[in-house]
């Protein structure tokens, strides 16, 4: 099964219409920014997509995601061919708004236009899936990506591990860490911290300590977050001496 076919076939609950997504523009968006965008849109010749990306990127930083979606659609209506970065910006905005089905539609466009999705694109969708409560689909999506040879990075796996931990699936998070360790990506302190923190909150302090020593043995340096998680774990199980030492 091709990856493009897989993306197109993913079953999700029906979303509200795309036009509905565009109705909720943020009234606080700087009018000058929109004015500049519109002037650029009607220039002759029209500037290339990367010039528009600067504006869209600034709107994402300001969390004006609905406006990004609206302006991206205006670009296409005015025959401005979106580049790969434009698609990534749009996918991020759609995922932040919870419009996962539309984000996958944009991913399909990326593939049809001959672009190769990068770790940023794929991680954004993975995060969007678990934020929307589709953790199982996020894991399935990951498995399909790996099977098709797509490269994910530490942020990608940190995102998945974080989603599993927040869903109370600590053991699954640990299995994923074992699955990727040295094979798909080198684990980092963030991945270990997430699992250690969740174990400590679940009062599995002994398991958390084992993971801590494993981390140190692999020359992954613990940080303040690691120690805070362990201290908290010792405290809630009544081992104050261990917490102090």
C-alpha angles and dihedrals in degrees: 000000000000118000090237091055090047092052091049093049100051108125116225133160111272113274127214113269121284089242089057088055089056095051096075102072116166109249090206094067111122107262090213090060092053091044091052091049092051093047090052091047092057098042118118109252096027113232117250121267095260090066090057090045090066090061094042091049092052090051091051090053088053089048094241092143098155090054090052090054092049095047092046089056090049089054092056093045088054092051096251103150108227116228128219093270090051089056091049091051090050094048090051092051093047091049091049088053091048095247095135096157090057091047089057089049089057090047088054089052090052090054094045090052091055099252121140111229111236131212090270092057094046096043090051090056093045090053092046090053096052093042087056091050096256096123094143090054090047090057092045090050089051092051091051091049092052092046090053093049100252115155119234124184140214091279090054093053092040087056093051093045090049090052092050093047093049089050089055093250097128095151091052089050090052091049090052090051089052091047095055099034108123092337106072102008140346109259116237136203092269093060092048093045093055093054095041090050093050092046090052092050088050089052091246089133095149090056090046090053091050089053090047092054090046089053093050091047088056089053093246103146116230116228137202091281091056093052094043090053092050093046090051090049093052091047096052092050091048098250097130095156091057089048091054093047 
